[in-house]
Amino acid sequence: MRILLVEDDARLGKATQELLEYEHCEVDWEQTGSDALQCFRHNDGQYDVVILDWMLPELSGIEVCRLLRGKYAFQGAILFVTAKSEEEDCVEALNAGADDYVIKPFRIKELMARINALSRRKNKPYIDKIYRHSGFELNIDNKTITLGNQQLTLRKKEFELFELLFVNLGNIMPRDVIFNKLWADKPETNIESLDSHIYGLRKKLKDTFPQIQIKLHKNIGYKMEITL
């Protein structure tokens, strides 16, 4: 996996680069927003993930993010690593084009988990025919979720919604990202349809698999969690 790391703190940047390389990632590290864009252009934007610090010299992380998504049409994943933890800051990052964010200080295992989830989301918008996690098995062919002898069958759109949240388990999926993925072919549908499907899906899960919860993060999106 090829990563562009943009972090102005020399000590943290070097440590993060070394840890990511230890996890078998290829990492280019830059310390300013301008250098990051120059590096991005020099390498023809061939990155799987861009990790952005919020506060950067010359150009802020938000400005870099907007340029990557706009002018350079970057289709890879963008992950913010920031000390900012206020909800409105997280919303601003997502609205600028980020896919996810991690609050400092962080552990490398958490960072790698987020990176791997973003990579799956980019390269596998829909998961393999069988996907397993925490004892649960999701079967694409028959649109079922099973745990031991228990099984739940969902309608097509409910299953697609469950699938998207399940493959990104533990990560917040912005409402507009979910809606655009699942209702892109129906421009006449409004985003309230997503909330209605979430409500119905929660009800079915509560009756069969109460261990699976879909939590709302106000003004951001939804996150699926499994409690065993």
BELLIN-V674999 format. One line per field, one symbol per residue. phi: phi as a letter, one per 30 degrees, with the letter a starting at -180 (. if undefined). burial: 1 if it has 24 or more other ideal C-beta (glycine too) atoms within 12 Angstrom, else 0. A space follows every 50 residues. Layout:
BEGIN
phi: ???
burial: ???
END
This chain:
BEGIN
phi: .cbccbbdddddddddeddddddiccbccbcbdddddddedechidbdbc ccddcbdibdedddeddddcechdcddbcdcbddbdedddddddddkdca abdddbcddddddddddddddddbebdddbbbahidbccddchbbbbicd bbccdedddddeeddddceicdceeddddddcbddbdddcdddddddddd dedddddcbddcbccdceiblbbcbccc
burial: 11111111100110011011000010111111101110110000101111 11111100111111111110010101111111010000111111111111 11000101001101111111110000100010100111100001100000 01010011111111111111111110111011100000000001001100 1101100110010100000111111100
END
